[in-house]
Amino acid sequence: MNLPTRRSLLKAGLVGSAAAWLLAGCGDGNTRDAYSTVGTLDFANPLRIPPLAPATRSSDGARVFELAAAEGSTQFLPDRPTPTWGYNGSYLGPTLRATRGEKVRIAVVNRLPEATSVHWHGMHLPAGMDGGPHQMVAPGGTWTPEWVVNQPAATLWYHPHPHGATEQQVNRGLAGLFLVEDPEAAPDGLPRDYGRDDFPVVVQDRNFAKDGSFHDGPRALTGLTGNSILVNGTWNPHLAVSTEAVRLRLLNASSARSYSFGFDDGRGFAVVASDGGLLAAPAAVDRVLLSPGERAEVVVRFAPGERVELRSFPHELGMTTALANGAGGNDTLSILQFRAAARLSPSPELPAALPGPGAPDLSAIAATRTFILNGRHINGRQLDHNRIDTVVGAGTTEIWNVSNTHNQPHNFHIHDVRFRILDIDGAPPPPELAGLKDTVFLPVRASARLAVPFGNYTDAAMPYMYHCHLLWHEDEGMMGQFTVVEPGQTGSAPPAAVQHQH
């Protein structure tokens, strides 16, 4: 099936919201043709920039935030509202920002009609503060985790993690960015003025029903692949550019779709950071591939007066053509148009070196483990909340060999840690994947060897999670649990999921 062009929609008088819901019927998810949305948008809507969350300072010096999850209604399409969920608003949430070494405390208030949790994706913190399925917040309840931020500057994010309902809650709108800053490792020449030359770009795919509500079908083997793209909760968006160089903090917040980001004119750009922080040097690319949950910070330069389009291009998933079509691997998608002003403020060139990590230390490997991804299983097992799958020693480094032996793509996310990819299918990772990561993409039959260092937060009973971050796969049990203990200590039975209510 080929999607209608903008010209054909104009002739039919159907550009705008009607175009969005007309595009919802694209086959059963596994049999549809590849499609392109190029030419179907006029980029009429200014890109929404999530506000920075206000914070107070407590008597003990902690930076205190409040996040209230609640139902709402959001106007994506011109002529009809969409029922949504959000944090401190109707859709998505504010950007949290804290500095390395700072204590943070977050009051999470649940005003939803069902239990939820908030997971701090990419954050190093105690297991009891992680916000996984063991830290559920009941309707009307409040959960107040706190920890000291102790990791490099990075673009992290937060989202629900209730087992069996993560995809549904994220797709309704519960997600936001969490920026860690480190003034002592902030190189000159890197754009950093939030909302002026440093922008969040939270990319999600959705289907709209005719009444404006989100439509959860069709579902491919990988999960929901929508045909309308939202950026920061904006459909059909453009961004006004006022500086020569712009830093984009790309987050793939979709539940199943991967994106190969690039520009319509083929221009190159620099990847300066991956999931866990800055690279050791800018990586010159013309595409960057992100699977669900992955982030990349890129810097792109513009000329006065030009209009340039960020797109997602077809990319290899390792599937048959028909199945790759269903998973979105062969789609071409318009994401966001940049509109450069007639005069741009000058921006310095990027530094040749960045304060990213050097080569990983492999001098003392505590253990080597194997993780096989197949079906909705890891090592032949699905999640059991009452079972600890792996026990690791605090302060140690392990090698984790992760292989996808399935006929569909997966990825692999590990809570709490920032690992290094040693090789993918036996070859060194490309420069943009050589930094700190918490999620690795594995197309069909792909394998990755990871160096995984564990921190010093120990808890023999409260686990962290590792799982496929394709949210439907995660909800269906493609997840395991690990605890961090003092070296030589054994784990114990995990606690039942806790619902916090005051």
C-alpha positions in Angstrom: 0.0 0.0 0.0 1.3 3.4 -0.9 0.2 6.3 1.2 -1.5 9.2 -0.5 0.7 12.2 -1.4 0.1 15.7 -0.2 -1.1 16.7 -3.7 -3.7 14.0 -3.8 -4.9 14.9 -0.3 -5.1 18.5 -1.3 -7.3 17.7 -4.3 -9.6 15.7 -2.0 -9.6 18.5 0.6 -8.1 16.1 3.2 -4.8 17.6 4.4 -4.6 18.0 8.1 -6.4 15.9 10.7 -8.3 13.9 8.1 -4.9 12.9 6.5 -3.8 11.7 9.9 -6.7 9.3 10.5 -6.9 8.2 6.9 -3.4 6.9 7.3 -4.4 4.7 10.2 -5.5 1.8 8.0 -2.3 0.3 6.8 -3.0 -3.5 6.7 -2.7 -6.1 9.5 0.8 -5.1 10.6 2.6 -8.1 9.1 1.4 -8.0 5.5 1.4 -4.3 4.6 3.7 -2.7 2.1 6.4 -0.2 3.0 5.2 3.4 2.9 6.5 6.9 2.7 5.1 10.0 4.4 7.4 12.3 2.5 5.3 15.0 0.8 2.2 14.4 3.0 3.0 17.1 5.6 3.3 20.8 5.5 5.0 21.1 8.9 2.6 23.8 10.0 2.9 23.3 13.7 5.7 24.9 15.8 7.6 22.2 17.7 6.6 22.1 21.4 9.6 22.2 23.7 9.0 20.5 27.0 9.5 23.0 29.8 12.2 22.5 32.4 10.6 21.2 35.6 10.6 23.6 38.5 12.4 22.5 41.6 12.7 23.5 45.2 15.6 23.1 47.6 15.0 21.1 50.8 16.6 21.8 54.1 19.1 18.9 53.5 20.1 20.4 50.2 18.2 18.1 47.9 16.7 19.3 44.6 13.0 18.4 44.9 10.7 17.8 41.9 7.1 16.8 41.8 5.6 14.6 39.0 1.9 14.0 38.9 0.7 11.4 36.5 -2.9 12.2 35.4 -5.4 11.8 32.6 -5.9 14.7 30.1 -6.8 15.7 26.6 -4.3 16.9 24.0 -4.9 18.7 20.6 -2.5 17.0 18.2 -4.8 17.2 15.1 -6.4 20.5 14.1 -10.0 19.6 14.6 -10.3 17.0 17.2 -8.8 16.3 20.7 -7.1 13.1 21.8 -7.5 11.5 25.3 -4.0 11.2 26.7 -2.0 10.8 29.9 0.9 12.9 31.0 3.1 14.2 33.9 2.2 17.7 35.1 0.2 18.2 31.9 -1.9 16.4 29.4 0.9 14.6 27.4 4.5 13.7 28.1 6.2 15.4 31.0 8.6 18.3 31.8 12.4 17.9 31.4 14.1 17.2 34.7 17.6 18.6 35.0 20.1 18.0 37.8 23.9 18.3 38.3 26.3 15.5 39.0 26.9 15.2 42.7 23.5 16.7 43.6 20.9 14.9 45.7 17.5 14.7 44.0 14.2 13.8 45.5 11.1 13.3 43.4 7.5 13.1 44.7 5.7 10.9 42.2 1.9 11.3 42.6 -0.5 8.9 40.9 -3.7 10.5 39.8 -4.5 7.8 37.3 -7.2 5.2 37.6 -4.7 2.4 37.7 -1.3 1.6 39.3 1.8 2.9 37.6 5.6 3.3 38.3 8.3 5.7 37.1 11.6 4.2 35.9 14.6 6.5 35.6 16.0 5.0 32.4 19.8 5.2 32.3 20.2 6.4 35.8 22.7 4.9 38.3 20.8 4.6 41.6 19.8 2.2 44.3 17.5 -0.7 43.2 14.8 0.4 45.5 14.7 3.8 43.8 14.8 2.4 40.2 11.1 2.6 39.5 10.7 -0.9 38.0 7.8 -3.3 38.5 8.7 -3.7 42.2 8.0 0.0 43.0 4.4 0.3 41.9 2.4 3.4 43.0 -1.3 2.7 43.6 -4.0 5.2 42.4 -4.0 8.1 44.8 -0.6 7.1 46.1 2.7 8.9 46.3 6.2 7.5 45.9 9.2 9.7 46.8 12.6 8.2 45.7 15.8 10.0 46.3 19.4 9.5 45.4 22.7 11.3 44.6 23.3 11.8 40.9 26.7 10.2 40.3 27.4 9.7 36.6 28.6 11.6 33.6 26.4 14.3 31.9 23.9 12.5 29.7 20.4 12.6 28.2 18.3 10.1 30.2 14.5 9.7 30.3 11.7 8.5 32.6 8.7 6.4 31.8 6.3 3.8 33.5 7.5 0.3 34.0 4.4 -1.7 35.3 4.8 -5.3 34.1 2.2 -6.1 31.4 1.1 -2.4 31.0 4.2 -0.6 30.1 3.4 -0.3 26.4 -0.1 0.9 27.0 0.9 3.6 29.6 3.9 4.9 27.5 1.7 5.0 24.4 -0.9 7.1 26.2 1.8 9.7 26.8 3.8 9.0 30.0 7.4 9.8 29.3 9.9 12.7 29.7 13.6 13.6 29.6 16.0 13.7 32.5 19.2 15.7 31.8 22.3 15.1 33.9 24.8 18.0 33.7 28.4 18.1 34.7 29.9 21.6 34.6 33.4 20.2 35.1 33.2 18.2 31.9 31.3 20.6 29.6 33.5 21.2 26.6 33.6 24.6 24.9 31.9 24.6 21.5 29.0 22.3 22.4 25.6 24.0 22.2 24.0 24.0 25.7 21.3 26.7 25.8 18.1 24.6 26.3 15.4 25.7 23.9 17.7 28.0 21.9 20.5 25.8 20.4 20.0 22.6 22.5 16.7 20.9 21.8 15.0 17.7 23.0 13.6 15.6 20.1 11.3 12.9 21.6 10.1 10.8 18.6 7.0 8.6 18.8 4.8 6.9 16.3 1.1 6.8 16.7 -2.1 5.8 14.8 -5.1 8.0 15.1 -8.7 6.8 14.9 -11.4 8.9 13.2 -12.5 10.3 16.5 -9.0 11.5 17.3 -8.2 8.9 19.8 -5.0 6.8 19.7 -5.6 3.5 17.8 -3.4 0.6 18.9 -3.5 -1.4 15.7 -2.2 -2.9 13.5 0.4 -4.7 15.4 3.4 -6.3 13.8 5.6 -9.1 15.2 7.7 -6.4 16.9 4.7 -4.5 18.2 2.8 -1.3 17.3 4.2 0.6 14.3 2.2 3.8 13.9 2.1 5.9 10.7 1.8 9.4 12.3 4.9 10.8 13.9 4.8 12.9 17.0 7.9 14.9 18.1 7.7 16.3 21.6 4.0 15.6 21.4 3.7 17.7 18.2 2.2 16.4 14.9 3.4 17.9 11.6 6.1 19.9 13.4 8.7 22.5 12.4 11.5 24.1 14.5 12.7 27.7 14.0 16.5 27.8 14.1 18.4 30.9 15.1 22.0 29.6 15.5 24.4 28.1 13.0 24.8 24.9 15.0 22.0 23.1 16.9 22.3 20.2 19.3 19.5 17.7 19.1 18.9 15.2 21.9 17.2 12.4 20.0 15.2 9.9 22.0 13.4 7.0 20.4 10.3 6.8 22.7 8.3 4.6 20.3 7.3 1.2 21.6 8.6 -0.9 18.7 9.8 1.1 15.7 13.4 1.8 15.0 14.5 4.9 13.2 17.5 5.6 10.9 17.7 9.4 11.3 19.2 11.5 8.6 18.5 14.7 6.6 16.7 14.9 3.3 19.6 16.6 1.5 22.1 13.9 2.8 24.1 16.4 4.9 26.5 15.0 7.5 26.3 15.7 11.2 28.2 14.8 14.3 27.1 12.4 17.0 28.6 13.8 20.3 26.9 11.5 22.8 25.1 8.2 23.1 22.9 6.8 25.9 25.2 7.3 28.8 27.0 10.5 27.9 29.6 12.2 25.7 31.8 10.2 23.3 35.6 10.6 23.3 35.3 12.5 20.0 32.6 13.7 17.6 31.6 10.9 15.2 30.9 12.2 11.7 27.9 10.4 10.2 25.0 10.9 7.8 22.7 8.4 9.6 22.2 7.4 13.2 20.1 4.3 14.0 18.1 4.2 17.3 15.9 1.4 18.5 13.3 1.9 21.3 14.8 3.5 24.4 18.1 4.5 22.8 19.3 8.1 22.7 21.9 10.1 20.7 23.0 13.7 20.9 23.9 15.1 17.5 25.1 18.5 16.3 24.0 19.7 12.9 24.9 23.0 11.1 22.5 25.2 9.1 22.8 28.0 6.6 20.7 31.2 6.8 17.2 30.9 5.3 17.3 27.1 4.4 14.6 24.5 5.2 15.9 21.1 5.9 13.9 18.0 6.9 14.9 15.3 9.4 13.7 11.9 8.2 13.9 8.3 9.0 15.2 6.1 6.2 14.9 2.4 5.5 17.3 0.3 7.5 18.3 -3.4 7.9 16.4 -5.4 10.5 17.5 -8.8 9.2 13.9 -9.9 8.4 12.2 -10.9 5.2 11.0 -8.0 3.1 7.3 -8.6 4.1 8.1 -8.8 7.8 10.5 -5.8 7.7 7.6 -3.9 6.0 5.4 -4.7 9.0 8.0 -3.7 11.5 8.6 -0.4 9.7 12.2 -1.1 8.5 11.4 -0.2 4.9 9.4 3.0 5.6 10.5 6.5 4.8 9.2 9.0 7.4 9.1 12.7 7.6 10.0 13.6 11.2 10.7 17.4 11.6 11.4 20.4 9.4 14.0 22.9 10.4 13.5 26.5 9.3 16.7 28.6 9.6 16.3 32.3 10.1 17.6 34.8 7.5 20.4 35.6 9.9 21.9 33.1 12.3 23.9 33.7 15.4 27.4 32.3 14.9 28.3 29.0 16.6 31.9 27.7 17.2 33.2 24.6 15.6 33.0 21.4 17.7 36.1 20.5 19.7 38.2 17.6 18.2 38.1 15.8 21.6 35.3 15.3 24.1 35.4 14.1 27.7 34.0 10.7 26.9 35.5 7.4 28.1 38.6 5.8 26.9 39.1 2.1 26.2 37.2 -0.1 28.7 39.2 -1.7 31.5 39.2 -5.5 30.9 42.0 -6.4 33.2 39.8 -8.0 35.8 36.7 -9.7 34.5 34.7 -11.3 37.3 32.5 -13.5 35.1 31.3 -14.1 31.5 27.6 -14.7 30.9 25.5 -15.6 27.9 22.0 -14.2 27.2 20.0 -15.7 24.3 17.0 -13.7 23.1 14.4 -15.8 21.3 10.6 -15.5 21.1 9.6 -13.7 24.3 12.3 -15.5 26.3 15.7 -14.7 27.6 17.7 -17.9 28.1 14.5 -19.9 27.6 12.7 -18.2 30.5 10.2 -15.4 31.0 10.0 -13.0 33.8 9.1 -14.4 37.2 9.0 -11.7 39.9 9.8 -14.3 42.5 13.0 -15.5 40.8 16.4 -13.7 40.8 18.0 -14.7 37.5 21.5 -13.3 38.0 23.6 -12.2 41.0 26.6 -9.9 40.4 29.3 -8.5 42.6 29.4 -4.8 43.4 32.3 -2.9 41.8 33.0 -5.8 39.4 33.0 -5.9 35.6 31.5 -8.8 33.6 31.3 -9.7 30.0 27.8 -10.3 28.8 27.4 -12.1 25.4 23.9 -11.2 24.1 22.6 -13.0 21.0 19.4 -12.7 19.1 18.6 -16.1 17.7 15.0 -15.1 16.7 13.5 -14.2 13.3 12.7 -10.7 14.4 14.7 -7.9 15.9 15.1 -7.2 19.6 17.2 -4.9 21.8 18.7 -5.4 25.2 18.5 -2.8 28.0 20.2 -3.1 31.4 19.0 -1.0 34.3 21.5 0.9 36.5 24.6 0.4 34.3 26.4 2.0 31.4 28.1 -0.7 29.4 30.5 -0.7 26.6 29.9 -2.6 23.3 33.1 -4.5 22.6 31.9 -5.9 19.3 28.8 -6.6 17.2 28.9 -9.8 15.3 32.6 -10.0 16.0 33.4 -6.5 14.6 34.3 -3.4 16.7 31.3 -1.0 17.1 31.2 2.1 14.9 32.4 5.3 16.5 28.8 6.4 17.4 28.3 3.2 19.5 31.7 3.2 21.1 30.7 5.3 24.2 28.6 4.6 27.2 25.4 2.6 26.5 22.4 1.1 28.3 20.6 -0.3 25.4 21.9 -2.2 22.4 20.0 -3.0 19.2 20.2 -6.6 17.8 18.7 -7.3 14.4 17.8 -10.8 13.5 20.7 -13.3 14.3 22.9 -10.5 15.6 25.2 -10.8 18.7 26.9 -8.2 20.9 29.7 -8.6 23.4 29.3 -6.1 26.3 31.6 -5.0 29.1 29.3 -4.4 32.0 30.6 -2.6 35.1 28.5 -2.7 38.2 28.2 0.0 40.8 28.4 -0.1 44.6 24.7 0.0 45.5 24.0 -3.4 47.0 20.7 -5.1 47.8 20.5 -8.9 48.0 16.7 -8.9 47.6 15.7 -5.9 45.5 16.5 -6.5 41.8 17.2 -4.4 38.8 15.9 -5.5 35.4 17.3 -6.4 32.0 15.0 -6.8 29.1 14.0 -6.2 25.5 12.9 -2.6 25.2 10.4 -3.3 22.5 7.6 -2.6 24.9 5.2 -5.4 23.8 8.0 -7.9 24.1 8.8 -6.6 27.6 5.1 -6.7 28.6 4.9 -10.4 27.4 7.7 -11.4 29.8 11.0 -10.9 27.8 12.7 -9.7 31.0 15.0 -11.0 33.7 16.1 -9.8 37.2 19.5 -9.3 38.7 20.8 -8.2 42.1 24.0 -6.5 43.0 25.6 -7.9 46.2 28.9 -7.6 48.0 31.4 -10.0 46.3 30.9 -13.5 47.6 27.4 -12.8 48.9 24.4 -14.7 47.6 21.1 -13.2 46.6 17.8 -13.7 48.4 14.1 -13.9 47.3 12.9 -10.6 45.9 10.0 -8.8 47.5 6.6 -8.7 46.0 5.7 -5.6 44.0 4.9 -2.7 46.4 2.1 -0.2 45.9 2.8 3.1 47.7 -0.2 4.9 49.0 -0.5 7.7 51.6 
